[in-house]
Amino acid sequence: MSEPENVALTFDAEHPDRSWCPSDAAERILDVLAGAGAHATFFVQGRWAEAYPATARRIADDGHLIGNHSHHHARMPLLLDSGLQEDVDAARDAIARATGRDPRPWFRCPFGAGADDPRVLAAIAAAGYRHVGWHVEVEDWEPARTPQAIAADAIAGIRRHGDGAVLLLHTWPGGTVEALPLILDDLQGATRFVTVDALEELP
């Protein structure tokens, strides 16, 4: 019997930009993960941590890994050098206050913008971070995406990539809440769900 493959479930915890998103989506995602005994990595927006400190604290208390997802969720290449530093530091402070955890060294640029920008990457590195991207993206933020479609694409993408796959999800779409149990149930046994710090290679 082959060894289970390592897969990192990652969630961007940020303010939803769709009115149809359920207000308790993040808490329900945490409930699903707790019920499955699975741990994930949450990239937390600083302003979101300020708005939902109890949920942010629960992410830490439930044993999930926490990273920095900026403070204002702006496209980072648009910021001046001083703005980059201020945004990253403000997010760190807000996340630390809410969770009791320092999010360093894990960082994810909003929209992935800046992941290939030397100036942005240098600013992130100077603040003590490394950028973490993803291998599998399922567009769970789109209102037309059903839970079944989100789950099917996530499972197919993880299997296609194989060991070390990093899946991008978000904490606010209702479809993600309902897709998550489908993903966990399908991959159970063949997959070991790990946080990104357990992976040897990161995107």
N, CA, C and O of each residue as an XYZ file, in Angstrom:
812
protein
N       0.850     -1.195      0.000
C       0.000      0.000      0.000
C       0.887      1.245      0.000
O       1.802      1.361      0.815
N       0.611      2.180     -0.920
C       1.445      3.357     -1.039
C       1.164      4.343      0.088
O       0.092      4.330      0.694
N       2.144      5.195      0.356
C       1.993      6.211      1.388
C       0.988      7.276      0.935
O       0.920      7.582     -0.256
N       0.209      7.843      1.859
C      -0.705      8.932      1.488
C       0.075     10.125      0.942
O       1.196     10.396      1.372
N      -0.522     10.822      0.004
C       0.097     12.026     -0.546
C      -0.237     13.227      0.329
O      -1.337     13.330      0.872
N       0.723     14.128      0.454
C       0.518     15.338      1.244
C      -0.188     16.399      0.410
O       0.199     16.682     -0.724
N      -1.226     16.975      0.992
C      -1.973     18.046      0.344
C      -2.190     19.168      1.353
O      -2.567     18.916      2.497
N      -1.952     20.393      0.931
C      -2.176     21.548      1.797
C      -3.452     22.264      1.374
O      -3.531     22.829      0.283
N      -4.447     22.232      2.254
C      -5.638     23.044      2.072
C      -5.304     24.453      2.559
O      -4.862     24.620      3.696
N      -5.506     25.451      1.731
C      -5.239     26.825      2.151
C      -6.478     27.675      1.909
O      -7.168     27.525      0.901
N      -6.742     28.566      2.850
C      -7.904     29.441      2.785
C      -7.457     30.892      2.919
O      -6.705     31.234      3.832
N      -7.917     31.734      2.017
C      -7.711     33.165      2.174
C      -8.879     33.714      2.987
O     -10.025     33.680      2.540
N      -8.584     34.218      4.182
C      -9.598     34.768      5.083
C      -9.622     36.271      4.884
O      -8.727     36.986      5.336
N     -10.648     36.737      4.208
C     -10.712     38.139      3.808
C     -12.169     38.562      3.746
O     -13.072     37.728      3.810
N     -12.389     39.863      3.621
C     -13.757     40.367      3.516
C     -14.390     39.891      2.209
O     -13.786     40.033      1.146
N     -15.596     39.332      2.274
C     -16.271     38.912      1.040
C     -16.678     40.105      0.202
O     -17.019     41.161      0.735
N     -16.644     39.938     -1.113
C     -17.090     41.032     -1.972
C     -18.359     40.649     -2.720
O     -18.661     41.219     -3.769
N     -19.101     39.690     -2.186
C     -20.390     39.286     -2.743
C     -21.432     39.327     -1.631
O     -21.200     38.815     -0.536
N     -22.573     39.933     -1.913
C     -23.611     40.088     -0.885
C     -24.269     38.777     -0.504
O     -24.879     38.680      0.561
N     -24.158     37.767     -1.356
C     -24.840     36.502     -1.119
C     -24.062     35.573     -0.189
O     -24.544     34.487      0.135
N     -22.889     35.971      0.237
C     -22.066     35.082      1.063
C     -22.648     34.961      2.472
O     -23.007     35.972      3.075
N     -22.747     33.744      3.006
C     -23.264     33.576      4.370
C     -22.319     34.178      5.395
O     -21.100     34.055      5.271
N     -22.871     34.820      6.396
C     -22.044     35.522      7.378
C     -21.245     34.571      8.255
O     -20.237     34.969      8.839
N     -21.682     33.316      8.357
C     -21.005     32.361      9.231
C     -20.155     31.354      8.464
O     -19.827     30.291      8.992
N     -19.797     31.677      7.227
C     -19.081     30.717      6.382
C     -17.755     30.281      7.003
O     -17.441     29.090      7.017
N     -16.986     31.223      7.512
C     -15.671     30.871      8.075
C     -15.817     29.937      9.277
O     -15.065     28.973      9.415
N     -16.781     30.225     10.135
C     -17.004     29.363     11.295
C     -17.426     27.964     10.867
O     -17.003     26.978     11.469
N     -18.249     27.870      9.840
C     -18.693     26.557      9.363
C     -17.547     25.777      8.739
O     -17.481     24.555      8.874
N     -16.642     26.474      8.055
C     -15.453     25.805      7.513
C     -14.606     25.243      8.653
O     -14.114     24.118      8.573
N     -14.442     26.025      9.702
C     -13.682     25.546     10.852
C     -14.370     24.349     11.498
O     -13.695     23.432     11.964
N     -15.697     24.340     11.533
C     -16.433     23.193     12.074
C     -16.162     21.938     11.250
O     -15.941     20.861     11.803
N     -16.180     22.082      9.924
C     -15.939     20.934      9.043
C     -14.528     20.393      9.248
O     -14.333     19.183      9.367
N     -13.558     21.283      9.288
C     -12.172     20.839      9.486
C     -12.013     20.151     10.834
O     -11.334     19.129     10.927
N     -12.629     20.697     11.881
C     -12.534     20.085     13.206
C     -13.164     18.705     13.210
O     -12.623     17.774     13.807
N     -14.307     18.568     12.546
C     -14.975     17.274     12.505
C     -14.171     16.219     11.777
O     -14.253     15.033     12.098
N     -13.388     16.651     10.790
C     -12.566     15.714     10.017
C     -11.182     15.527     10.612
O     -10.419     14.681     10.146
N     -10.848     16.305     11.637
C      -9.502     16.240     12.201
C      -8.444     16.707     11.229
O      -7.308     16.233     11.269
N      -8.807     17.643     10.344
C      -7.884     18.127      9.312
C      -7.400     19.525      9.658
O      -8.154     20.350     10.174
N      -6.136     19.774      9.367
C      -5.569     21.097      9.594
C      -5.262     21.766      8.259
O      -4.932     21.109      7.272
N      -5.379     23.075      8.260
C      -5.207     23.850      7.038
C      -4.354     25.070      7.345
O      -3.987     25.321      8.493
N      -4.050     25.819      6.302
C      -3.327     27.084      6.430
C      -4.269     28.210      6.048
O      -4.894     28.175      4.988
N      -4.367     29.208      6.916
C      -5.242     30.355      6.676
C      -4.382     31.597      6.480
O      -3.606     31.977      7.358
N      -4.530     32.224      5.316
C      -3.869     33.489      5.046
C      -4.870     34.590      5.386
O      -5.862     34.785      4.684
N      -4.593     35.302      6.472
C      -5.570     36.190      7.090
C      -5.309     37.641      6.708
O      -4.194     38.141      6.860
N      -6.337     38.308      6.215
C      -6.263     39.736      5.946
C      -6.329     40.482      7.276
O      -7.145     40.153      8.137
N      -5.471     41.484      7.441
C      -5.424     42.201      8.707
C      -6.746     42.851      9.080
O      -7.178     42.743     10.227
N      -7.395     43.522      8.140
C      -8.673     44.179      8.433
C      -9.758     43.157      8.756
O     -10.655     43.438      9.551
N      -9.686     41.984      8.152
C     -10.639     40.917      8.484
C     -10.428     40.450      9.923
O     -11.394     40.227     10.653
N      -9.174     40.304     10.329
C      -8.885     39.900     11.711
C      -9.412     40.929     12.705
O      -9.892     40.573     13.781
N      -9.322     42.204     12.341
C      -9.861     43.246     13.208
C     -11.381     43.172     13.295
O     -11.959     43.428     14.351
N     -12.022     42.824     12.195
C     -13.484     42.775     12.156
C     -14.037     41.504     12.805
O     -15.134     41.517     13.364
N     -13.277     40.407     12.730
C     -13.751     39.117     13.248
C     -12.694     38.497     14.159
O     -12.191     37.411     13.868
N     -12.354     39.166     15.248
C     -11.264     38.665     16.095
C     -11.547     37.300     16.722
O     -10.622     36.509     16.907
N     -12.798     37.011     17.051
C     -13.109     35.718     17.667
C     -12.877     34.574     16.684
O     -12.346     33.528     17.056
N     -13.275     34.776     15.430
C     -13.047     33.741     14.416
C     -11.562     33.607     14.118
O     -11.057     32.497     13.948
N     -10.862     34.732     14.054
C      -9.417     34.681     13.840
C      -8.724     33.931     14.969
O      -7.827     33.124     14.726
N      -9.135     34.194     16.192
C      -8.566     33.492     17.346
C      -8.865     32.000     17.266
O      -8.022     31.175     17.618
N     -10.064     31.654     16.803
C     -10.403     30.231     16.718
C      -9.515     29.518     15.708
O      -9.139     28.366     15.921
N      -9.177     30.192     14.611
C      -8.268     29.580     13.634
C      -6.995     29.126     14.331
O      -6.530     28.005     14.128
N      -6.440     30.001     15.151
C      -5.223     29.658     15.885
C      -5.486     28.585     16.929
O      -4.720     27.628     17.043
N      -6.565     28.737     17.695
C      -6.859     27.792     18.769
C      -7.142     26.393     18.242
O      -6.889     25.406     18.934
N      -7.666     26.299     17.021
C      -7.947     24.988     16.430
C      -6.703     24.333     15.845
O      -6.772     23.216     15.332
N      -5.574     25.018     15.921
C      -4.316     24.405     15.494
C      -3.950     24.602     14.050
O      -3.068     23.911     13.539
N      -4.606     25.532     13.373
C      -4.287     25.793     11.972
C      -3.103     26.765     11.870
O      -2.859     27.565     12.773
N      -2.385     26.678     10.763
C      -1.269     27.584     10.516
C      -1.803     28.901      9.982
O      -2.745     28.920      9.189
N      -1.204     30.001     10.415
C      -1.667     31.328     10.032
C      -0.583     32.055      9.246
O       0.583     32.081      9.638
N      -0.997     32.644      8.128
C      -0.125     33.484      7.327
C      -0.726     34.862      7.155
O      -1.859     35.117      7.562
N       0.039     35.741      6.553
C      -0.344     37.139      6.333
C      -0.913     37.280      4.919
O      -0.312     36.815      3.951
N      -2.082     37.929      4.809
C      -2.721     38.135      3.503
C      -2.907     39.632      3.238
O      -3.851     40.042      2.562
N      -1.994     40.435      3.780
C      -1.990     41.895      3.635
C      -3.051     42.506      4.542
O      -3.856     41.793      5.141
N      -3.044     43.822      4.636
C      -4.014     44.499      5.496
C      -5.234     44.984      4.719
O      -6.369     44.807      5.163
N      -5.001     45.592      3.569
C      -6.102     46.201      2.818
C      -6.551     45.376      1.614
O      -7.509     45.752      0.938
N      -5.881     44.263      1.333
C      -6.213     43.401      0.193
C      -6.119     44.167     -1.124
O      -6.948     43.995     -2.018
N      -5.100     45.013     -1.229
C      -4.836     45.734     -2.469
C      -3.873     44.925     -3.335
O      -3.160     44.049     -2.846
N      -3.870     45.234     -4.620
C      -2.879     44.612     -5.513
C      -1.518     45.225     -5.184
O      -1.297     46.416     -5.403
N      -0.632     44.421     -4.670
C       0.586     44.940     -4.062
C       1.531     45.640     -5.031
O       2.232     46.560     -4.610
N       1.592     45.253     -6.323
C       2.467     46.007     -7.224
C       2.046     47.462     -7.395
O       2.845     48.278     -7.855
N       0.814     47.804     -7.038
C       0.345     49.186     -7.168
C       0.809     50.066     -6.015
O       0.711     51.290     -6.096
N       1.317     49.456     -4.938
C       1.734     50.218     -3.765
C       3.176     50.706     -3.910
O       4.015     50.017     -4.490
N       3.452     51.879     -3.387
C       4.826     52.364     -3.298
C       5.582     51.525     -2.269
O       4.975     50.770     -1.510
N       6.897     51.659     -2.247
C       7.694     50.885     -1.300
C       7.241     51.125      0.141
O       7.128     50.184      0.926
N       6.982     52.386      0.481
C       6.545     52.701      1.839
C       5.176     52.096      2.123
O       4.912     51.634      3.233
N       4.307     52.100      1.114
C       2.986     51.517      1.279
C       3.030     50.019      1.458
O       2.256     49.463      2.238
N       3.924     49.355      0.746
C       4.105     47.909      0.911
C       4.474     47.586      2.354
O       3.873     46.715      2.983
N       5.469     48.299      2.867
C       5.925     48.034      4.231
C       4.815     48.298      5.240
O       4.593     47.501      6.151
N       4.122     49.415      5.075
C       3.064     49.763      6.016
C       1.935     48.735      5.987
O       1.410     48.363      7.036
N       1.558     48.275      4.794
C       0.468     47.319      4.666
C       0.829     45.978      5.310
O       0.043     45.416      6.073
N       2.009     45.478      5.000
C       2.437     44.179      5.540
C       2.563     44.245      7.062
O       2.137     43.329      7.765
N       3.146     45.328      7.565
C       3.325     45.459      9.015
C       1.992     45.642      9.739
O       1.789     45.083     10.816
N       1.080     46.427      9.147
C      -0.231     46.624      9.772
C      -0.990     45.305      9.856
O      -1.654     45.024     10.853
N      -0.888     44.506      8.811
C      -1.551     43.199      8.834
C      -0.950     42.310      9.913
O      -1.677     41.657     10.662
N       0.362     42.284      9.992
C       1.012     41.460     11.026
C       0.530     41.857     12.413
O       0.199     40.994     13.226
N       0.488     43.142     12.687
C       0.075     43.599     14.010
C      -1.372     43.221     14.300
O      -1.688     42.774     15.403
N      -2.256     43.396     13.313
C      -3.670     43.073     13.517
C      -3.867     41.574     13.714
O      -4.650     41.154     14.567
N      -3.163     40.773     12.933
C      -3.287     39.319     13.051
C      -2.762     38.853     14.398
O      -3.375     38.010     15.052
N      -1.628     39.402     14.811
C      -1.043     39.008     16.099
C      -1.961     39.378     17.259
O      -2.106     38.606     18.207
N      -2.583     40.556     17.189
C      -3.509     40.961     18.253
C      -4.704     40.023     18.337
O      -5.131     39.653     19.431
N      -5.237     39.642     17.202
C      -6.449     38.819     17.181
C      -6.167     37.359     17.506
O      -6.958     36.715     18.195
N      -5.053     36.834     17.018
C      -4.802     35.393     17.118
C      -3.781     35.011     18.178
O      -3.742     33.865     18.627
N      -2.947     35.980     18.580
C      -1.848     35.641     19.470
C      -0.696     34.969     18.745
O       0.215     34.441     19.384
N      -0.724     34.981     17.413
C       0.314     34.325     16.609
C       0.972     35.322     15.666
O       0.319     36.213     15.122
N       2.261     35.155     15.485
C       2.994     35.916     14.481
C       2.841     35.170     13.153
O       3.216     34.000     13.078
N       2.309     35.798     12.106
C       2.091     35.081     10.848
C       3.357     34.806     10.047
O       3.321     34.051      9.076
N       4.459     35.399     10.435
C       5.701     35.144      9.704
C       6.121     33.691      9.862
O       5.953     33.111     10.934
N       6.672     33.091      8.793
C       7.146     33.682      7.543
C       6.202     33.494      6.353
O       6.641     33.593      5.207
N       4.927     33.229      6.596
C       4.043     32.851      5.502
C       3.229     34.049      5.010
O       2.593     34.747      5.801
N       3.256     34.274      3.705
C       2.568     35.425      3.120
C       1.952     35.010      1.789
O       2.538     34.239      1.029
N       0.751     35.540      1.523
C       0.140     35.347      0.200
C      -0.356     36.692     -0.301
O      -1.143     37.361      0.369
N       0.102     37.084     -1.472
C      -0.335     38.338     -2.074
C      -1.801     38.249     -2.488
O      -2.212     37.239     -3.061
N      -2.596     39.275     -2.214
C      -3.976     39.296     -2.703
C      -4.017     39.125     -4.220
O      -3.247     39.754     -4.946
N      -4.912     38.279     -4.683
C      -5.077     37.970     -6.106
C      -3.837     37.288     -6.703
O      -3.798     37.032     -7.907
N      -2.849     36.998     -5.893
C      -1.587     36.487     -6.419
C      -0.773     37.566     -7.101
O       0.290     37.282     -7.654
N      -1.258     38.813     -7.073
C      -0.573     39.910     -7.756
C       0.689     40.298     -6.999
O       0.632     40.675     -5.828
N       1.809     40.204     -7.666
C       3.092     40.490     -7.035
C       3.914     39.248     -6.789
O       5.074     39.341     -6.386
N       3.335     38.088     -7.024
C       4.059     36.841     -6.768
C       5.270     36.671     -7.682
O       6.183     35.906     -7.375
N       5.273     37.386     -8.804
C       6.415     37.331     -9.712
C       7.053     38.713     -9.895
O       7.771     38.944    -10.868
N       6.790     39.624     -8.964
C       7.318     40.984     -9.019
C       8.520     41.083     -8.078
O       8.344     40.987     -6.863
N       9.724     41.271     -8.597
C      10.910     41.296     -7.737
C      10.833     42.345     -6.628
O      11.301     42.103     -5.516
N      10.247     43.505     -6.922
C      10.154     44.558     -5.906
C       9.245     44.133     -4.762
O       9.584     44.316     -3.593
N       8.093     43.566     -5.096
C       7.162     43.100     -4.063
C       7.780     41.963     -3.259
O       7.708     41.958     -2.030
N       8.380     41.012     -3.940
C       8.978     39.875     -3.247
C      10.120     40.319     -2.331
O      10.306     39.763     -1.249
N      10.887     41.330     -2.772
C      11.974     41.840     -1.932
C      11.415     42.501     -0.678
O      11.972     42.341      0.408
N      10.321     43.243     -0.819
C       9.705     43.897      0.337
C       9.152     42.871      1.318
O       9.282     43.029      2.532
N       8.541     41.832      0.791
C       8.005     40.771      1.639
C       9.141     40.071      2.380
O       9.055     39.820      3.582
N      10.201     39.762      1.647
C      11.346     39.077      2.265
C      11.983     39.948      3.342
O      12.378     39.444      4.394
N      12.086     41.254      3.086
C      12.683     42.155      4.076
C      11.859     42.201      5.358
O      12.391     42.475      6.434
N      10.546     41.930      5.241
C       9.670     41.912      6.409
C       9.637     40.544      7.088
O       8.942     40.356      8.087
N      10.397     39.588      6.537
C      10.496     38.272      7.178
C       9.579     37.209      6.630
O       9.278     36.235      7.320
N       9.117     37.377      5.373
C       8.151     36.441      4.804
C       8.675     35.774      3.530
O       9.640     36.221      2.910
N       7.996     34.692      3.174
C       8.126     34.097      1.852
C       6.727     33.947      1.284
O       5.787     33.630      2.013
N       6.587     34.174     -0.010
C       5.269     34.093     -0.640
C       4.874     32.639     -0.882
O       5.699     31.815     -1.276
N       3.609     32.341     -0.640
C       3.064     31.005     -0.884
C       1.931     31.133     -1.896
O       0.924     31.788     -1.625
N       2.089     30.522     -3.036
C       1.042     30.527     -4.051
C       0.167     29.290     -3.946
O      -0.178     28.855     -2.848
N      -0.190     28.725     -5.093
C      -1.043     27.536     -5.099
C      -0.848     26.798     -6.416
O      -0.390     27.359     -7.411
N      -1.213     25.520     -6.385
C      -1.191     24.696     -7.595
C      -2.585     24.498     -8.165
O      -2.752     24.355     -9.376
N      -3.586     24.488     -7.294
C      -4.952     24.175     -7.712
C      -5.868     25.337     -7.334
O      -5.968     25.714     -6.167
N      -6.532     25.893     -8.343
C      -7.450     27.020     -8.149
C      -8.795     26.632     -8.741
O      -8.859     26.151     -9.873
N      -9.875     26.837     -7.983
C     -11.184     26.345     -8.416
C     -12.222     27.455     -8.575
O     -13.400     27.168     -8.785
N     -11.804     28.709     -8.478
C     -12.690     29.860     -8.665
C     -13.937     29.751     -7.784
O     -15.060     29.956     -8.244
N     -13.716     29.427     -6.516
C     -14.842     29.236     -5.608
C     -15.570     30.534     -5.301
O     -16.644     30.515     -4.699
N     -14.995     31.666     -5.708
C     -15.616     32.964     -5.457
C     -16.726     33.297     -6.465
O     -17.487     34.240     -6.247
N     -16.827     32.543     -7.553
C     -17.822     32.837     -8.576
C     -19.195     32.315     -8.154
O     -19.312     31.147     -7.781
N     -20.236     33.149     -8.204
C     -21.552     32.732     -7.720
C     -22.153     31.562     -8.487
O     -22.979     30.829     -7.943
N     -21.750     31.375     -9.746
C     -22.317     30.282    -10.539
C     -21.686     28.928    -10.221
O     -22.163     27.893    -10.687
N     -20.623     28.936     -9.433
C     -19.921     27.684     -9.134
C     -20.673     26.920     -8.058
O     -20.819     27.408     -6.937
N     -21.150     25.735     -8.385
C     -21.861     24.908     -7.409
C     -20.865     24.205     -6.496
O     -19.701     24.047     -6.864
N     -21.301     23.777     -5.306
C     -20.397     23.006     -4.432
C     -19.850     21.770     -5.126
O     -18.689     21.409     -4.939
N     -20.683     21.125     -5.924
C     -20.249     19.905     -6.615
C     -19.141     20.211     -7.626
O     -18.182     19.451     -7.757
N     -19.286     21.331     -8.336
C     -18.262     21.709     -9.316
C     -16.969     22.104     -8.620
O     -15.883     21.735     -9.068
N     -17.080     22.852     -7.529
C     -15.887     23.236     -6.772
C     -15.151     22.001     -6.281
O     -13.932     21.896     -6.417
N     -15.904     21.061     -5.705
C     -15.285     19.843     -5.168
C     -14.663     19.008     -6.277
O     -13.544     18.518     -6.129
N     -15.379     18.839     -7.391
C     -14.868     18.011     -8.488
C     -13.573     18.583     -9.045
O     -12.629     17.838     -9.307
N     -13.520     19.896     -9.229
C     -12.311     20.515     -9.770
C     -11.160     20.459     -8.777
O     -10.006     20.283     -9.166
N     -11.479     20.610     -7.483
C     -10.431     20.522     -6.468
C      -9.834     19.121     -6.432
O      -8.614     18.962     -6.412
N     -10.682     18.122     -6.424
C     -10.213     16.731     -6.357
C      -9.402     16.380     -7.598
O      -8.338     15.769     -7.497
N      -9.905     16.765     -8.772
C      -9.189     16.474    -10.010
C      -7.842     17.181    -10.042
O      -6.842     16.597    -10.459
N      -7.814     18.441     -9.603
C      -6.560     19.190     -9.615
C      -5.535     18.618     -8.656
O      -4.350     18.542     -8.978
N      -5.987     18.217     -7.485
C      -5.083     17.619     -6.501
C      -4.508     16.314     -7.031
O      -3.309     16.065     -6.911
N      -5.356     15.489     -7.614
C      -4.876     14.214     -8.160
C      -3.936     14.428     -9.333
O      -2.962     13.694     -9.502
N      -4.228     15.429    -10.134
C      -3.372     15.718    -11.290
C      -1.987     16.171    -10.832
O      -0.977     15.763    -11.405
N      -1.941     17.008     -9.808
C      -0.642     17.494     -9.330
C       0.099     16.443     -8.534
O       1.313     16.294     -8.675
N      -0.621     15.709     -7.695
C       0.014     14.689     -6.874
C       0.563     15.238     -5.573
O       0.104     16.270     -5.084
N       1.529     14.560     -5.021
C       2.067     14.890     -3.707
C       2.550     16.340     -3.645
O       3.226     16.824     -4.553
N       2.189     17.021     -2.555
C       2.616     18.393     -2.359
C       1.694     19.435     -2.941
O       2.058     20.611     -2.983
N       0.513     19.051     -3.394
C      -0.418     20.008     -3.989
C      -0.899     21.028     -2.957
O      -1.177     20.683     -1.809
N      -0.992     22.272     -3.380
C      -1.541     23.354     -2.553
C      -2.834     23.818     -3.212
O      -2.832     24.269     -4.357
N      -3.944     23.703     -2.473
C      -5.264     24.072     -2.978
C      -5.658     25.438     -2.437
O      -5.565     25.684     -1.235
N      -6.099     26.326     -3.321
C      -6.568     27.653     -2.935
C      -8.084     27.648     -2.766
O      -8.818     27.324     -3.699
N      -8.550     28.010     -1.564
C      -9.967     28.205     -1.281
C     -10.126     29.512     -0.507
O      -9.139     30.145     -0.131
N     -11.363     29.905     -0.276
C     -11.656     31.131      0.466
C     -12.637     30.839      1.589
O     -13.391     29.868      1.531
N     -12.622     31.685      2.611
C     -13.430     31.408      3.793
C     -14.854     31.933      3.690
O     -15.649     31.694      4.599
N     -15.207     32.635      2.626
C     -16.502     33.304      2.594
C     -17.540     32.765      1.634
O     -18.720     33.009      1.885
N     -17.223     32.049      0.549
C     -18.284     31.575     -0.337
C     -19.065     30.406      0.285
O     -18.479     29.483      0.851
N     -20.384     30.468      0.169
C     -21.190     29.357      0.660
C     -20.891     28.066     -0.065
O     -20.967     26.989      0.527
N     -20.546     28.158     -1.361
C     -20.206     26.952     -2.113
C     -19.000     26.232     -1.560
O     -18.924     25.004     -1.608
N     -18.057     26.991     -1.034
C     -16.859     26.386     -0.452
C     -17.209     25.623      0.821
O     -16.692     24.533      1.068
N     -18.088     26.205      1.621
C     -18.511     25.538      2.854
C     -19.091     24.161      2.534
O     -18.783     23.178      3.208
N     -19.924     24.101      1.510
C     -20.589     22.841      1.163
C     -19.683     21.902      0.371
O     -19.871     20.686      0.400
N     -18.709     22.460     -0.332
C     -17.793     21.616     -1.105
C     -16.746     20.943     -0.225
O     -16.289     19.842     -0.531
N     -16.368     21.600      0.862
C     -15.269     21.095      1.676
C     -15.496     19.663      2.176
O     -14.577     18.850      2.073
N     -16.670     19.315      2.711
C     -16.857     17.921      3.143
C     -16.727     16.924      1.994
O     -16.247     15.807      2.187
N     -17.156     17.331      0.794
C     -17.041     16.451     -0.369
C     -15.573     16.194     -0.705
O     -15.187     15.072     -1.033
N     -14.763     17.246     -0.618
C     -13.332     17.117     -0.895
C     -12.661     16.215      0.137
O     -11.908     15.307     -0.213
N     -12.940     16.472      1.396
C     -12.321     15.688      2.473
C     -12.732     14.229      2.403
O     -11.897     13.339      2.568
N     -14.011     13.977      2.160
C     -14.493     12.588      2.112
C     -13.880     11.832      0.948
O     -13.499     10.671      1.098
N     -13.778     12.471     -0.213
C     -13.257     11.785     -1.396
C     -11.781     11.444     -1.251
O     -11.343     10.374     -1.674
N     -11.022     12.341     -0.662
C      -9.569     12.158     -0.595
C      -9.111     11.446      0.670
O      -7.927     11.143      0.819
N     -10.029     11.183      1.570
C      -9.655     10.557      2.841
C      -8.984      9.213      2.598
O      -9.436      8.418      1.773
N      -7.925      8.975      3.313
C      -7.199      7.716      3.194
C      -6.026      7.811      2.242
O      -4.916      7.394      2.571
N      -6.271      8.364      1.055
C      -5.195      8.499      0.070
C      -4.407      9.783      0.265
O      -3.383      9.990     -0.386
N      -4.878     10.647      1.159
C      -4.297     11.973      1.319
C      -4.033     12.279      2.778
O      -4.828     11.939      3.654
N      -2.905     12.927      3.027
C      -2.606     13.463      4.354
C      -2.701     14.977      4.254
O      -1.919     15.604      3.538
N      -3.660     15.572      4.973
C      -3.839     17.015      4.910
C      -2.864     17.683      5.876
O      -2.901     17.453      7.084
N      -1.990     18.515      5.309
C      -0.920     19.125      6.092
C      -0.943     20.647      5.906
O      -1.568     21.159      4.977
N      -0.269     21.342      6.780
C      -0.093     22.786      6.619
C       1.133     23.039      5.742
O       1.972     22.154      5.574
N       1.235     24.236      5.189
C       2.253     24.478      4.165
C       3.667     24.348      4.714
O       4.599     24.091      3.952
N       3.843     24.519      6.011
C       5.189     24.386      6.556
C       5.691     22.964      6.540
O       6.872     22.723      6.789
N       4.805     22.003      6.247
C       5.212     20.594      6.168
C       5.620     20.179      4.763
O       6.113     19.069      4.564
N       5.420     21.056      3.792
C       5.750     20.725      2.408
C       7.199     21.112      2.106
O       7.691     22.145      2.560
N       7.858     20.270      1.339
C       9.252     20.534      0.994
C       9.373     21.625     -0.071
O      10.315     22.417     -0.051
N       8.424     21.661     -0.988
C       8.444     22.651     -2.065
C       7.138     23.413     -2.067
O       6.066     22.830     -1.903
N       7.230     24.720     -2.253
C       6.035     25.572     -2.276
C       5.947     26.315     -3.598
O       6.965     26.686     -4.182
N       4.724     26.528     -4.065
C       4.574     27.297     -5.310
C       4.842     28.769     -5.068
O       4.763     29.572     -5.998
